[in-house]
Amino acid sequence: MVNINKIFFFSLIYFLSINHVNANKETDKKKLNVLFIIADDLNCDIGAYGDENVQTPNIDKLAKEGVLFGNAHVQYPLCGPSRASLMTGLYPDQTKSKELRLYLRQTVPDVVTIGQRFKEEKYNSVRVGKIYHYHNPRDIGTSGHDDHFTWDQTVNPYGRDKVEEYKLNKVKKDFDGATLSWLEAEGSDEEQTDGIGAMATIEYLDKFAKNKENFFLAFGLYRPHIPFVAPKKYFDMYEAEQMEVPDNGDEFLESISKPAAKSLRARKEQINLDHQTRKIVKEAYYATTSFVDAQIGKVLDKLKETGLDKNTIVVFTSDHGYHLGEKGHWQKQTLYDRATKVPLIISGPGIKSNKKILNSPVELVDLYKTIMDLTGIDVPKFVQGYSLKESLVSDKEVVRKSALSELRVYSEKELGQGYSIKTNRYRLIEWDYKNKIYVADFFFTTCPDICPIMTGNMLYLQENLKDTNVMLASFSVTPKIDTVEVLKEYSTLKGVDDARWNLMTGDKKQIYDLARKSYLVAKAIPDGKNHGMIHTENFVLVDRDKRIRGYYDGTNIEDMDKLLDDIQILIKSYENS
């Protein structure tokens, strides 16, 4: 006799099993994919950012479909360190990547990159073109300084632009990857490296659509990085004579710190370019930008054609900004807006269409958490930054109050390490005091008694110090009150020379530890609290070797004269050593 109940039972199990499998398939289909697009050396001279001279219709369209961040900054304005930071969610001080010629695993061997994290979740992680550092154009067609742990598959496009480098126009005879150079190329988009990269990206989109595979697809363009190469039709979109270029000028260099001045004048052949050459170079950069825009447009069109746009997050950015003659400088590697500020546009399902520019500061280090948050994937604990998801799916705009960037500047005798904090109104740049004599004190802007006197005496030192290598450093002991904006207004009001005297804020514990453990200026706190108010009149003299040479009463003008005398003695001791 057949047991009807048993048949029903097993039939039910089979039915549920089938539907469980189908449910899993449906879940996989609903998993959000990521198309990550990054240009090389692209600044914010883009239509969507308000530039009326550059033709970038495809990027502009993407911006209208998603959210455009108008105050996004890289952590290091140089290809290798910036890309390492972006892909790991770590700051350059953590990746220890502050130069070009490094493989990621040399400094952080166990890090899990964005692509790796997607691989762990059974996504296809694919690279087309340049994502990590490549010497451009030397490494075109190779894997450069790529990280193979990040990817399942890679494509290294190699185009006519690489083959025809001998045709380049350039500002100096000997060509390298940092020589201003350009070419109106013959042939089609598809013969150029980035055109080939776009076609390879399109092929992957077709494949993923057909196989219904989930993906993290990274398309890295080599342009508009030098040499500025694009088919002639893109040059025809512009007229060199119509280009507005800033005047060369060196007068202001004396008012900024030596490392900052060095960063602006590092490339000798680019100093004081003649007016016509500057116009031609700018035209070439814009032509190459439009070429890049066209390749991005082809990829985005294919994304919609396949229907993958319905479940794909699109992230578009650049590895850093680019000077086009501003401050007499060309290219990157400064701590000014033109070098640290980049385009950042994010669009996709669930992301609001925003017609305005979000001007609250963000960092590219925020992208790791943001991408993971949008796709519902757990973020590794080591990852820094903030998720921008709330700004993408709601009306919330403010995630950060400031964005941090840094830069090392090398010279024959010394190394300068600079840090920049950018808010939605100001930029504070601080260069370290390596190989410098300096005077430090601790104050706060709202202090009603001794601080105004101390500030006055710091001004006295500023006026009477003849040696520009002697710096002044004032640390706020109320960092929550003394924000960057407050310190900026205070410095303007008091007449602070930013090139000589830095007003600094930061983490309260770090500042107080600095006062107690490094400068030894803290007085005993009766209540025994760890972070009670430090209120001291001490000025501290520190030598080039970071040794304390003396303490002075910052409220006593006679002590200031003694301090000035001691500084001169200290300077002479180094001259005679």
N, C-alpha and C positions, 0 to 999 in steps of 0.2 A: 504494500500500500504506500502510495506516495505521500510524503509529509508536506502538505500544502504550506504550512507555517514556515517550514525550513526553506522551501523554495522562495517564498516571499522574503524571508529574512536575508538570504544570500542575494536575492535580486536587489533588495534595498541597499545592501552593502555595495554591490556593483554600481548601482545608480549614484549613490553618494560618492563613490570613488571617482567615477567618471566626472561628476560635477565638481569634485574637489580639484581634479586636474585642470578642468576648464576654468575654474575660478582662479587657479594659480596663473594660467595663461593670461586671463583677463587682468590680473594684478600686474603681471609683467608688462602688459601692454600699457597700463596706466602709469608705469614708472616713468618719471620725467627724464628725458635725455638732455644732454648739454652740448651745444655748439659753441666752442670758445674760439674767438677770433682776436688775434693780436697783431697789430702793425709794428713796424720797426722805425723808431725815431719820428713818430707822428705827433705833432703838437695839436693844439686846439684851434688852429686856423681851419675851421670846418663850418659849413653853413649852419648846422644845428646849434653851434656855439655863438652864432651872431656874426660870423665873418661873411660879408657880402661879396668878397672877391674870389673865393675859392668855390669851385663847383664839385659838390659832394652829394648828389641827389640820393644815393642809396643809403649812406650813413644817416642823412637827414630823415629819410623815411623810417629807418629803424628807430630813430629817436622819437618820432611821433607815435610809434606803436608801443613804446616802452617808457622807461624812466632814464633821463639824462642827468648825470651828476656833474655839476658845473665847477666843483672845487675838489676834484680827486687828485691825489698826489702819490707819486712813487716813493719808495723808501730810500732809493739810491738812484741818482740820475745817470746811470751807466748800465749798459745792457745786461752783463752777467750778474751782478749783484741784485739788480731789480727783478730779473726773471727768477732767480733762485729764491728770493723773498716771496714773490707772488705764488710760486708753485708749492712752497712748503708752509706758508702761513707763519713764517718766522721773520723777525727783523734781521738786518744785516749783522748787527752785533751778536746775534744768535747763530746765524748760518756761518759767520766768520768769512763770508764771501764779500770782499770789497775790491776785487779786481776781476779782469776778464778771464784770465787763463786758469780757471779752476773748474774741475768737475765737482758736481754737487757732493758726491760721496767722499771726497777728500776731507771735508770738514764736518759733515753730518751724515755719517755712514748708515745710520739706522732710521733716518727720517722716512715718514710715509707721505709721499707727495699726493697732490690732488688726483692725478691719474691712477696712482697705486690704490688709493682709497676706492675709486670706482672699480678697479679690477677686483678688489676684495668683495665687492658687491655683485660680481659676475657681469659687469658691463664690459663692452668692447672699448678699450682705451687706445685711441689712434692719434698719431701725430702726422700732420702733413706740413712740411716746411720747418720754420725756425720757431721753437718754443723756448728752449734753453739757449745759452749763448753760442753763437757761431761768429767767427771772424767774417765779417761781411765786407766785401764779396768773396774773400779768399776761400771760405769753407762751403760755398754754395755747391750742392751736389754731394756733400758728405754729411756725416752725423754730428760734426762739430763737437761741442762739449755737451752732447745730449746725455740724458739719464735713461738707460734702457730698462731700468726697473719700473719706470712710469708707464710704459706702453706695451700693448700687445702687438701692434703693427706700426710701421713708420714708412714715410715716403720722403725722399730727398730730391726735390725737383732741381733740374739743371737746364737752363735756357740759353737763348741766344745772347742775352745780356752778359753772361759770363764769358762766352766765347769771344765776343766782340769788344772786350775791354780795351784793346789796342786803339779803338776808335775814340776813346773818351777825350773830351775837353777837360782840362784841369788847371788849377791855379799854380801848380808847381810841377816840375818835370818828373820827379820821382813820385810814383803813385803808391799810396797805402790806403788802408780802410778808413782813414780819417781825412783824406785829401778832398777838398771841395772839387767835385767833378760832375759832369753831366753829358747826356747824349740823347739826341732826337733819333730814336731807333727806327730802322726799317722793319717791315714785317708786321705781323699780327700780335694781338695780346697773347694768344696761345703759344707763341714762340718764346715768350719771356718766362723767366723762372716763376714769377707769381701767377702768371696766366696758366702755366702747367700745374702749379699747386692748386689753383681754383678748380681745374678740371678733375684732378685727383680727388679733391674733397667732394665734388659733385658725384663722382663714381661711388664713393663710400656712402653718400646719402641714398643713392639708388639701391645699393646693396642692403643697407639697413632697413629701408622701406620694404623691400621684397622679402627679406628674411625675418622681418619683425624683431630685429635684435636691438637691445638697448645699448646706447653708446655715450661715451665722452669723446667727442671729436674735436681736436685742436688744430686749427688752421693758422699757421704762423707765416705772415708775409715778410719778405726781405726788404721791402720798400715802405716808405720813401727814403730809407737809409742811403747814404752815399754808396756808389755813384747814383745820381738822379737820372735813371734811365726809364724811358717810357716811349711807346710808339709815337710817331710824329703827330698823330691826330690829337693827342693830349696837349702837346706843346702849342698846337694851333688854337687851343681854347684860350690862350693868354697872350698878352703882348708885353715883352720885357720893358718897353718904354713906359707902360702904364703902371709898373710896379713902384710902390712907395717904399723906400728903404730909409732907415734911420741914419743919421750922420755918425761918422766915426768920431770919437772923442775920448780923450784920456784924462781930462782934468779931474774928474770925479774919483779916479783911482786912488788919489792921495787921501781921500776921506774914508776909505774902507780898509779893512784889515789886509795884511799882506797875502794870506792864503786866498782870500776872496779875489783880490786883484790878480793873483797868479792864475786862478781858475778861469778868469776872463781873457787872459793873454797867453795861454799855454801854447797855442799853435801860431808860430811866428809868421808863416806865410799867409795867414788869414787876418793879420793886423793891418788896418788902414787899406783895405781893398779899394780900388778905384770905383767911382760911382757906377759906371756902366757894368762892371763885373758883378757888383752886388745886385743889380737889377736882373741880370741874366741868371744868376744863381737862384734868386728867389722865384723867378719864373719857372725854372727847372724843378724846384721843390714842389711848387703848386701843381705842375703838370704831372709829376710822379704821384702826388697825393690823389689827383683825379683818377689816375690809372689804378691805384690801390682801391679806390672807391668802386670802380667798375668791376673789379674782381670780386669784391665783397658782395656786390649786387647780384652777380651770377650765382653765387653760393646761396644767398638768401632766396632768390627766385626758385631755385631747385628745392629748397627746404619747403616752400609753400606748394610747389607742384606735386611733391610726393605726399603731401598731407602731414609730414612730420612736424610742421610748425605747431600742430595742435597739442603735442606733448614734448616740445623741446624748448628749453631755456637757452636764449642767445645772450652771450656776454661778449662785448666788444670793447677793446682798450688798446693801449700802446705801452711799450716798456719804459718810456720817459718822454719828456717834451723836447723842444728844439728851439734854439735861438736862431733868428734870421737877421742878425746884425744888431739886435738890441744890446745896448751897453758895449757896442763895438765887438760883439762876440758872435761866433757861428757854432752851431752844433749844441752839445749838451755839457754835462759836468760842471754845473754851477748850482747854487742853492737859491736861485731866483725862480719866479713863477714859470718863466719860459722853459726851464729845464725840468722842474719837478711836476708840473701840472700836466695831466693827460686827459684825453677823452675817456669817458666810461659810460656805456649805455647797456642796460639790461632789459630784455623783453621776453615775453613768453606767456604761457597759460597761467592765469591767476595774477599776473603782474598788471597793474593799472596802466592805462595809457595816459601819459602825463605831458601836457603841452608846455609846461614851464620847466625851467632849469632849477634843480635843487642845489642851493649854494652852501649848504652845511658841509664842512670838510669831511672827507673820507680818505681812506688809504687803500692802496691795492692789496695790502696784507689782509684786508677785510674780505677779500674775494673767496678765500678757502671756506670760511665759516658760512658765508652767504650762499655759495653754491651748494654746500652740503645741507644747509637749512632748507633751501628751496626744493631739493630733491628728496628730503626726508631721510638722509643718511647721517648716522652718528658721526660727530666730529672728534678726531683724536684730541686727547687732553692737552697735548703740547702746543696746539695751534693758537696763535695770538690773534689779535684783531677783534672786530665786532661783526655780527651778522647785520646786513643791510636789509633783511627781509621785510621788516616793518615799514621801511621807507618805500618798498616796492609794492606792497599789497594794501597799504593804508595811507592815510594822510600824514602819518608821522614823518617828519623830515630830519630832525636833529638826532643823530646817533653819537657823534663826537663833537667836542668843542674845538679840537685842533687836529692837524695832521703833521706827523713827524717825518722828516727826511734827513739824510746825512750824506757827507761827502768827505773823502780824503783827498788832499792836494799834496802832490809830491814836488819837491824842488831839489836842487843840488845839495843844500845844507840841512833842510829840515822838512818835517812832515806836519801838515796842518789838518786837524780833524774838526769838521764843522757839523753842527746840528741846526736844523731849522724847524720851527713850529709855525704852522700856517693856520690862522683862524679864518672866519668869513670876512674879516676886515683888515687884519694885519699879518705881517710876517716878522718873526723874531729869528735872527740868525746869530748863533754864538759859535765862535771858533775857540778851540781849546787853548790852554796856556802853556803848551809844550815849548820848552826852550825860551820861556819868557819870565821876566820878573813881574810880579803883580802884587797889588794890595787888595785884601778882601775885608768885607765887613758884613754884618747881619742887621737888617732893618725891617721896617714895614711902613707902607705909605700912609697909614692912618695914625701913626705914632704922634702923640701931641707934645712930647717933651724933648728927648735927646736926639731923635732921628732927624728932625729938620736941621739941627746943628751939624750932625754927622754928614748929611747930604751936602750942606754948604761947604764943609771942609773937604769932601770928595771933589767938589767942583773946584776948590782951591788947588788941589793936587792936579786935576785935569788941566787947569790953566798953566800950571808951573812946571809940569813934566815935559822936558824937551825931547826925551827919547821916546820915539813912537813904539818901541818894543816893550815898554812898560805899560801894563794893563791894570784896569780897576775892575773889581768884581763885587757886586752887592747882591746878597742872597736875601730874599724875603722870607720872614719867619711866619707869615700868615698867607700861605699859598692859595687858600680857598678864596680869600679876599683879593689878593694881588694876582689877578689873572694876567695873561699876556696883554689884553686890551688895557687894563688898569696901568700896568707898568709902562706901556707905550705912551699913554697920556701923561703919566707922571714924568717920564724922561723928557718928553717934549716941553712940558711946563718948566722943568728945572734947567733945561739946556744941556742935557746929557749928550756927549759925542759918542754915538753908537760904535764907532770904530775903535774907541779907546776904553769905553766904560760899558760893561754889560750888567743890566739889571735882570736877575734870574729868579724864576719860580720853579716849582716842581712838586714832587712827592714830599709831604711834610716829614715823614720819618727819615727819609734820606737826607733832607736838609738838616734836621736836628742831629742826626748821627754825624754828619759832616762837621757841624759846629763842635760837637762834643769830642769826637774821636780823631778828627783830622786837624782841625784848627785849634782845638783845646781852649775855646773861648767861653764855654758855657759855665755859668755860675751855679752853685748848688741850689736845687729846688727844694724848698722847705717841705712841701707836701709829698715829695718822693715820687711824683708822677713821671712816667717815662718820657712823655712828650709835652711837658709844661713849657710855657713861653720862655724862650731865650731872649733876654734883653741885655745886651752888652754894648759898651761904648768902644770896645777894642777894634782897632785897625790892625790887620796882620800883614806883615811883609814876608813874602814867599820868594825864594830865589829860583833860578832856572832848573834846579834839580829837585824842586818841590820841597825844599827844606824851609822851615820857619826861621826867619832871621831876627824877628823882633815884634813886640807888641807896642801900640801907641794909643794914647787917649784920643779918640775921634772927636771929642768935644773941645779939645784944647788946641788952639791955633799954633802955640809954640811947639807942641809935639808934631804938628804937621811940617814945620820947618826942619825939625830934627829928622823926620821921616824922609823928606826930600834930600837932605844931606846924606843920609844912610844909603839911599838908593843910588846916588852918584858914586859913593865909595864901592858899592856892590858892582855897579857897571864897570868901573875901572879894574876891579879885581878879576873880572872875566876877560877884559882886554889884555891884561898882563899875564894871564895864565896860558 
